[in-house]
Amino acid sequence: MPTATFIQVGENIDYTPTVEVPPGTVVLQGDLVGVAKRRLPANEIGSLAITGVFEFGKASADVIAVGTKLYWKADDQTVTATVGTNKLVGKAVAAAGAGTTTVRVLLTQ
């Protein structure tokens, strides 16, 4: 008897939202972080990307080096290097200095 059965590659996972989800929306399911690449209609199965590089908003004052672990701040919909109660999103793949409001992040699960 097998102990595991292959289901899918795992770059995307199935997700059925209860309300419409616009593209680019970050969706948290426990510690699992996904991004909607397309509009997801309410109550219809769609998918969330859980791998890949995405551009996220960040505070203008934050200075982020390549390789920095970044966490999702649900309250203001940005990433930060501060752990606190924030959820791990991934690691910066490009530096983002003060005065910039975005950073490129490789999703990490």
SEMI-582740 format. One record per residue (C-alpha): z, y, x; residue number from 1. Coordinates in nm, 3 decimals, decimal comma. Layout:
% SEMI-582740
+---------+---------+---------+-----+
!      up !   north !    east !   n !
+---------+---------+---------+-----+
!       Z !       Y !       X ! NUM !
...
+---------+---------+---------+-----+
END
This chain:
% SEMI-582740
+---------+---------+---------+-----+
!      up !   north !    east !   n !
+---------+---------+---------+-----+
!   0,000 !   0,000 !   0,000 !   1 !
!  -0,098 !   0,338 !   0,152 !   2 !
!   0,173 !   0,596 !   0,207 !   3 !
!  -0,068 !   0,887 !   0,173 !   4 !
!  -0,400 !   0,938 !  -0,005 !   5 !
!  -0,648 !   1,206 !   0,106 !   6 !
!  -0,701 !   1,474 !  -0,162 !   7 !
!  -0,881 !   1,770 !  -0,001 !   8 !
!  -0,944 !   1,938 !   0,335 !   9 !
!  -0,663 !   2,188 !   0,284 !  10 !
!  -0,827 !   2,524 !   0,361 !  11 !
!  -0,781 !   2,607 !  -0,006 !  12 !
!  -0,541 !   2,472 !  -0,264 !  13 !
!  -0,568 !   2,450 !  -0,641 !  14 !
!  -0,384 !   2,719 !  -0,833 !  15 !
!  -0,365 !   2,801 !  -1,204 !  16 !
!  -0,229 !   3,152 !  -1,262 !  17 !
!  -0,058 !   3,250 !  -1,587 !  18 !
!  -0,212 !   3,600 !  -1,564 !  19 !
!  -0,543 !   3,717 !  -1,415 !  20 !
!  -0,526 !   3,747 !  -1,035 !  21 !
!  -0,756 !   3,999 !  -0,863 !  22 !
!  -0,927 !   3,909 !  -0,532 !  23 !
!  -0,711 !   3,981 !  -0,229 !  24 !
!  -0,387 !   3,912 !  -0,413 !  25 !
!  -0,117 !   3,740 !  -0,206 !  26 !
!   0,045 !   3,458 !  -0,403 !  27 !
!   0,378 !   3,308 !  -0,301 !  28 !
!   0,479 !   2,961 !  -0,413 !  29 !
!   0,813 !   2,898 !  -0,245 !  30 !
!   0,734 !   2,925 !   0,128 !  31 !
!   0,362 !   2,861 !   0,072 !  32 !
!   0,152 !   3,177 !   0,106 !  33 !
!  -0,201 !   3,190 !  -0,031 !  34 !
!  -0,465 !   3,457 !  -0,086 !  35 !
!  -0,704 !   3,474 !  -0,381 !  36 !
!  -1,055 !   3,519 !  -0,240 !  37 !
!  -1,206 !   3,564 !  -0,587 !  38 !
!  -1,082 !   3,677 !  -0,928 !  39 !
!  -0,877 !   3,402 !  -1,088 !  40 !
!  -0,878 !   3,410 !  -1,469 !  41 !
!  -0,547 !   3,342 !  -1,643 !  42 !
!  -0,476 !   2,979 !  -1,732 !  43 !
!  -0,786 !   2,848 !  -1,547 !  44 !
!  -0,774 !   2,641 !  -1,232 !  45 !
!  -0,888 !   2,831 !  -0,924 !  46 !
!  -0,805 !   2,824 !  -0,557 !  47 !
!  -0,603 !   3,008 !  -0,297 !  48 !
!  -0,693 !   3,027 !   0,071 !  49 !
!  -0,410 !   2,902 !   0,290 !  50 !
!  -0,598 !   2,925 !   0,620 !  51 !
!  -0,821 !   3,190 !   0,772 !  52 !
!  -0,794 !   3,544 !   0,902 !  53 !
!  -0,721 !   3,820 !   0,652 !  54 !
!  -0,660 !   4,192 !   0,685 !  55 !
!  -0,321 !   4,294 !   0,545 !  56 !
!  -0,164 !   4,632 !   0,490 !  57 !
!   0,121 !   4,740 !   0,719 !  58 !
!   0,346 !   5,043 !   0,761 !  59 !
!   0,173 !   5,315 !   0,962 !  60 !
!   0,468 !   5,342 !   1,202 !  61 !
!   0,469 !   4,970 !   1,291 !  62 !
!   0,326 !   4,866 !   1,628 !  63 !
!   0,211 !   4,505 !   1,622 !  64 !
!   0,099 !   4,306 !   1,926 !  65 !
!  -0,138 !   4,007 !   1,919 !  66 !
!   0,058 !   3,689 !   1,843 !  67 !
!   0,341 !   3,862 !   1,657 !  68 !
!   0,475 !   3,660 !   1,363 !  69 !
!   0,431 !   3,858 !   1,043 !  70 !
!   0,613 !   3,832 !   0,713 !  71 !
!   0,516 !   3,932 !   0,357 !  72 !
!   0,718 !   4,214 !   0,202 !  73 !
!   0,672 !   4,158 !  -0,169 !  74 !
!   0,835 !   4,489 !  -0,261 !  75 !
!   0,561 !   4,703 !  -0,103 !  76 !
!   0,285 !   4,441 !  -0,063 !  77 !
!   0,260 !   4,474 !   0,318 !  78 !
!   0,337 !   4,265 !   0,625 !  79 !
!   0,614 !   4,331 !   0,875 !  80 !
!   0,758 !   4,174 !   1,190 !  81 !
!   1,102 !   4,176 !   1,023 !  82 !
!   1,210 !   3,836 !   0,892 !  83 !
!   1,496 !   3,918 !   0,652 !  84 !
!   1,417 !   3,765 !   0,313 !  85 !
!   1,043 !   3,804 !   0,374 !  86 !
!   0,810 !   3,501 !   0,381 !  87 !
!   0,612 !   3,400 !   0,691 !  88 !
!   0,244 !   3,484 !   0,647 !  89 !
!   0,105 !   3,414 !   0,994 !  90 !
!   0,039 !   3,570 !   1,333 !  91 !
!  -0,146 !   3,886 !   1,429 !  92 !
!  -0,484 !   3,813 !   1,589 !  93 !
!  -0,552 !   4,176 !   1,681 !  94 !
!  -0,321 !   4,452 !   1,796 !  95 !
!  -0,241 !   4,723 !   1,541 !  96 !
!  -0,087 !   5,042 !   1,672 !  97 !
!   0,104 !   5,328 !   1,517 !  98 !
!  -0,112 !   5,532 !   1,285 !  99 !
!  -0,306 !   5,230 !   1,158 ! 100 !
!  -0,234 !   5,084 !   0,816 ! 101 !
!  -0,385 !   4,736 !   0,851 ! 102 !
!  -0,353 !   4,432 !   1,076 ! 103 !
!  -0,556 !   4,110 !   1,099 ! 104 !
!  -0,350 !   3,799 !   1,041 ! 105 !
!  -0,421 !   3,429 !   1,085 ! 106 !
!  -0,247 !   3,256 !   0,794 ! 107 !
!   0,016 !   3,006 !   0,906 ! 108 !
!   0,175 !   2,743 !   0,686 ! 109 !
+---------+---------+---------+-----+
END
